[in-house]
Amino acid sequence: MTMSNKCVLASAVALLLGGVGACGSTQTGVLTGTAWPCVGPSFIHTAHLWVFKDDKVVKHAEVPGGGTYRFVLPPGRYLVTNTGASRAPSNAVVVAGQTTDVNVLDRCK
């Protein structure tokens, strides 16, 4: 059975069972880590994270200092910045079905 036939069969079975076909759907991965704020004691300040792909912002989050962030993203290469400052971004590679850990330090000063 070819991959195309397997895909059709899997989609048909999924539809019969009330689900959505898996073939052709976009798989995602998880980008997570600890984020530190740019100023002051981490426990009273917030880190402002931006995730870029091809010079475009694809995600943004505010995270309590020393807190954990989590983004679900399509596979690819990304830059993660703190307070939007791109001088010292953290590089990340997201792989479908996997979790990538990248800690974002205070690099805004």
C-alpha positions as MATLAB code, in Angstrom:
seq = 'MTMSNKCVLASAVALLLGGVGACGSTQTGVLTGTAWPCVGPSFIHTAHLWVFKDDKVVKHAEVPGGGTYRFVLPPGRYLVTNTGASRAPSNAVVVAGQTTDVNVLDRCK';
ca = [
       0.000    0.000    0.000;
       1.439    3.384   -0.947;
       1.750    6.270    1.498;
      -1.014    8.114   -0.362;
      -3.372    5.137    0.003;
      -2.512    4.814    3.693;
      -3.294    8.497    4.136;
      -6.689    8.135    2.444;
      -7.492    5.047    4.514;
      -6.438    6.722    7.778;
      -8.506    9.827    6.976;
     -11.578    7.723    6.111;
     -11.312    5.746    9.355;
     -10.866    8.940   11.369;
     -13.934   10.502    9.756;
     -16.021    7.391   10.411;
     -15.004    7.514   14.065;
     -15.984   11.165   14.319;
     -12.483   12.588   14.185;
     -10.561   14.630   11.704;
      -8.164   13.089    9.214;
      -4.520   13.260   10.230;
      -2.953   13.395    6.786;
      -2.278   16.838    5.474;
      -2.746   18.438    8.875;
      -0.055   20.750   10.185;
       1.942   19.157   12.953;
       3.281   21.337   15.713;
       5.948   21.300   18.369;
       6.299   23.076   21.695;
       8.765   25.831   22.551;
       9.105   26.280   26.297;
      11.519   27.515   28.930;
      12.066   29.958   31.752;
      11.922   33.707   31.128;
      13.606   36.412   33.162;
      12.572   40.092   33.224;
      14.823   42.860   31.968;
      14.811   45.022   35.100;
      14.684   44.643   38.857;
      14.122   41.580   40.995;
      12.635   38.787   38.921;
       9.883   38.003   41.414;
       8.187   41.416   40.997;
       8.694   42.044   37.268;
       7.410   40.544   34.062;
       9.347   39.230   31.064;
       7.906   40.282   27.696;
       8.670   37.645   25.062;
       8.367   37.896   21.299;
       8.877   34.973   18.927;
      10.022   35.815   15.387;
      10.066   33.717   12.228;
      11.465   35.313    9.068;
      11.465   38.783   10.706;
       7.755   38.531   11.586;
       6.328   38.314   15.096;
       4.410   35.037   15.368;
       3.811   34.914   19.143;
       3.974   37.249   22.132;
       3.572   36.558   25.837;
       4.061   38.225   29.197;
       5.531   35.886   31.783;
       6.102   36.506   35.497;
       9.823   36.795   36.243;
      11.371   33.352   36.485;
       8.161   31.822   35.123;
       7.707   29.275   32.380;
       6.472   30.187   28.915;
       4.965   27.771   26.386;
       4.286   28.315   22.687;
       2.809   25.766   20.274;
       4.397   26.385   16.870;
       4.806   24.800   13.449;
       8.230   23.216   12.884;
      10.992   25.647   11.969;
      13.685   28.044   13.146;
      12.696   30.881   15.462;
      14.237   33.752   17.407;
      12.955   34.479   20.917;
      13.562   37.941   22.346;
      12.934   39.552   25.697;
      11.101   42.918   25.561;
      11.340   42.778   21.793;
      15.045   43.644   21.824;
      16.626   41.739   18.968;
      20.234   42.512   19.948;
      20.720   39.185   21.685;
      17.923   36.809   20.681;
      17.793   33.180   21.663;
      17.730   30.752   18.734;
      15.240   27.895   18.755;
      14.463   25.021   16.417;
      10.968   23.585   16.824;
      10.426   19.986   15.693;
       6.951   18.502   15.168;
       5.851   16.322   18.073;
       8.743   17.410   20.293;
       9.403   19.946   23.023;
      12.271   22.421   22.673;
      13.560   24.080   25.857;
      15.077   27.563   25.540;
      15.618   29.727   28.605;
      15.331   33.435   27.849;
      17.708   35.418   30.025;
      17.816   39.097   30.899;
      19.537   40.393   27.761;
      17.776   43.721   27.467;
      20.242   46.035   29.204;
];
